[in-house]
Amino acid sequence: MPKQVDHGKRRESIARALWRVVEQRGATHLSLREVAQEAGISLGQLQHYFGSRAELLAFAADLAGEQSALRVRQALSALGEAPHPRQVLRAMLVELLPLHADSRATSRMSAAYVLEALHDEEVRVRAGSGLIQGRALVEQVVRQAITGGLIAPECDPVVETDLLLALTGFATLLELGVVEPAAALAAIDRHLDRLFGGGTTGRRGDGVTG
């Protein structure tokens, strides 16, 4: 009997091989042959699943986004039922930073895809769509916190969302060793303290310490 191949797992395995290549050598001159070698398969086998570099990059970037979303869901689940919005926002921000092996891999893949998007309009639209969806989720939490009196009512939810997302810029600083993980987490906590300090219930129920 011929061995059955799980094509979904094979595609994911190839995508993760691309992650490793990006993590180790960058994506500027990334080739299908290079990824095939990393995946331990022939170029022909890889092309059976991905017909072009763009197609493989898109799949790998989508997988990175899915993995990041999964980490966020797991972090939120660990908070229990009805977590404080401050905890929710902190979990969202922290899981997007390259603080451990999996998040470093997905962060670097996402960064590589953004660079690709700068020179390819189709990739720009695709990448932008994912970021817009993520931003909408953060803004939803901010708006709910304002409505619930946890953030001062005079705060602009759009501006506050943009400021929170700006904290994901720590990814670059962490990767280049400009700041240490503890310092990045302290800055996130300080910002959240200020944001929630003006609400009527402040940080009640937030047991996150970093």
KEVO-876792 format. One record per atom (N, C-alpha, C): x, y, z. Coordinates in steps of 0.1 Angstrom, whole numbers, plus 5000, padded with zeros to 4 digits. Atoms other than C-alpha are relative to their C-alpha. Layout:
<pts>
XYZ
...
</pts>
This chain:
<pts>
500849885000
500050005000
500950135000
499249885000
501450344991
499750085012
500149924988
502050575020
499150124998
500949895001
499250825025
500750135005
499449884997
500351185025
498950105004
500949894995
498551455046
500550134993
499649895008
498751735021
500050135008
500149884991
497651995047
501250015009
498850004992
500451895070
501350034992
498849975009
502951895041
500150144997
499949865003
502052245031
500450085013
499649934988
502352355067
501549985003
498650034998
505752185070
500950084991
499349925009
506952365039
500050155004
500149874995
505752695053
500950035012
499149994989
507552635085
501550004996
498750005006
510652565065
500450144995
499849865005
510252905049
500350095012
499849924988
509953055084
501549995005
498750034995
513252895094
501150074991
499149935010
514953035062
500050155003
500149854997
513653385069
500650035013
499549974987
514653365105
501649995000
498650025000
518153245097
500850094990
499349935011
518953425065
499350124994
500849895005
516253675058
499249964987
500950035011
513753695029
500450074987
499749915011
515453935005
500349924987
499650085011
516853664982
499449865001
500650134998
514553384992
499649934987
500350075012
514153114966
499249875004
500750134998
511852804963
501049895002
499050114998
514952584960
500650005014
499449984987
516352724993
499049945010
501050054991
513052645010
499949854999
500150155002
512852294995
501149935007
498850064993
516352215008
499850005015
500349994985
515352335043
498949905004
501150094997
512152125041
500449854998
499550145003
514151815030
499249934989
500750055011
512251774998
500650054987
499549955013
512951824961
499250124996
500649885005
512152144943
498749964993
501250045007
509651954922
498849975010
501050034990
507851824953
499450135006
500449884994
507652174967
499050074990
500849935010
506252314934
498649934997
501250075001
503552044935
499050075010
500949934991
502152244965
499950154998
499949865002
503252594957
500650034987
499549975014
503552714921
500950114999
499249885001
505353034929
500550055014
499549944987
507353224955
499050085007
501149924994
504453464960
499049925007
501050094995
502053184966
500549945014
499450064988
504353024992
500150105011
499949894991
505053355009
498650045006
501449974995
501253425012
499549905010
500550114991
500553085027
500850015013
499250004988
503453115052
499650125008
500449884992
502353465062
498649985006
501350034994
498753345067
500249915012
499750104989
500053055088
500550085012
499449924989
502053305109
498950085007
501149934994
498953515114
499149915009
500850104993
496953205124
500749965013
499350044988
499653105149
500050115011
500049894990
499753445165
498650015006
501450004995
495953445168
499749895009
500250114991
496053105184
500750035013
499349974987
498553225210
499250105008
500849904993
496353525218
498849935006
501250074995
493253295221
500449925013
499550084988
495253065245
500350095012
499749904989
496453365265
498750055006
501249954995
492953495268
499249895008
500750114994
491553155277
500649985014
499450024987
494053135306
499650105010
500449894991
492653455320
498649975007
501250044994
489353285328
498850074993
501249945005
485753405322
500150165003
500249854998
485153785317
501250075005
498849934995
488753905320
499950154998
499949855000
489454275326
500550044986
499549955013
489954465293
501550035000
498649974999
493354565305
500849874998
499350135002
494354195307
499949964985
500250045014
492854135272
501050084991
499149925009
494854425256
501449965003
498650034997
498054325274
500349864993
499750135006
497753965262
500150024984
499949985014
497154085226
501350064996
498849935003
500154315227
501249915002
498950094996
502554065244
500249894990
499950125009
501753775221
500550044986
499549955013
502753995191
501550035000
498649974999
506254055204
500949875000
499150115001
509253825197
500649965013
499550034987
509653705233
500349855002
499650145000
509953325226
500149954986
499650055013
510853095198
498850014990
501150005010
507353065182
499650144996
500449865004
506553435184
501150074992
499049945009
509953525170
499949964986
500250055014
509353305140
498950074993
501149945007
505953445133
500250154998
499749865001
507153805140
500950034988
499149985011
509953775115
499449974987
500750035013
507753615089
499150114997
500949895002
505253895093
500850124995
499249885004
508054155090
500549984985
499650035014
509353985058
498950024990
501249995009
505853985043
499750154998
500249865002
505554355050
501050064990
499049955009
508754425032
499749964986
500450055013
507454215003
498950094995
501249925003
504254425004
500450144994
499649875004
506154744998
500350004985
499650015014
507054624963
499049924991
501050085007
503954424953
498650045005
501349944996
500454584953
499149895005
500950114995
498654244956
500349965014
499650044987
500654154986
499750115010
500349884991
500154505001
498549995004
501450004997
496354464999
499749885009
500250124992
496454115013
500550025015
499549984987
498754205042
499350115008
500849894994
496854525049
498749965005
501350054995
493554335052
500149935013
499850074987
494954115080
500250105011
499749904989
496254415099
498850085003
501249924998
492954605095
499149925009
500850094992
491154305110
500550005015
499450004986
493554295140
499850135007
500249874994
493254665146
498650015004
501449994996
489454635146
499749935013
500250074988
489654385174
500550085012
499449924989
491854605195
499050125003
500949894998
489554905189
498749965007
501250054994
486554695199
500149995015
499850014986
488054625233
500150135006
499949874995
488954985238
498750075001
501349944999
485455105230
499249945011
500750074989
483954845253
500450055014
499549954987
486254965281
499650145003
500549864998
485255325276
498550005003
501450014997
481555235275
499849955015
500150054987
482055035307
500650085011
499449924990
483755315325
501449975005
498650054996
487155145327
501150094994
499149905006
488755415304
499250135000
500749874999
487955785308
499250024987
500949975012
485055885285
500550104990
499549905009
486956175270
501049944991
499050065008
489455935255
499449964986
500450035014
489255895217
500449854997
499750145002
489055525209
500949974988
499250015012
490655565175
501550035004
498749964996
493655745189
500649905010
499550094990
494055515219
500349864994
499750125007
493955215196
501350014992
498849985008
496655355174
501250015010
499050004990
498755425205
500449865005
499850144995
498355065217
500849924989
499350085011
499354925183
501450054998
498749955001
502355155183
501049935009
499250084991
503654945212
500649874993
499450125007
504154655188
501350034993
498749965006
507054855174
501149965009
499050064992
508954705203
500649884994
499550125006
509354405181
501450024994
498749965006
512154575161
501150035011
499049964990
513854715192
500449875008
499650134993
513754365209
500949924991
499250085009
515154195178
501450054999
498749945002
518054435175
500750035014
499449994987
518754425213
500150145005
500049864995
517954795218
499450015014
500750014987
515654715247
499949855004
500250134995
515354415269
498549965002
501450034999
512154215272
499350065012
500649954988
511554325308
499750154998
500249855002
511854695297
498850024991
501249995009
509354635268
498749985008
501250034992
506854475292
499750115010
500249904991
507354745317
499350124994
500649885007
506555015291
498649974996
501450045003
503454825280
499150015012
500850004988
502254795316
499850155004
500149864996
502955165323
499050074991
501049945009
500955265292
498649965003
501350054996
498055045302
499550065013
500449944987
498155185337
499550144998
500449875003
497855535323
498650004993
501250015008
495055435299
498849975009
501150044991
492955265326
499950085013
500049924987
493855505354
498950105001
501049905000
491155745343
498649945001
501450065000
488255495344
499550005014
500750004987
485755465372
500449885009
499650124992
486955115382
501449974999
498550015001
490655155373
500449864996
499550135004
492454825373
499449885008
500650104992
490054625394
499949874991
500150135006
490254255385
501249974991
498850035008
493654285367
501149955008
498950064992
496054045382
501349984993
498850025008
498654055355
501150085005
498849934995
502054145367
501250004991
498950005010
504254065337
500949895003
</pts>
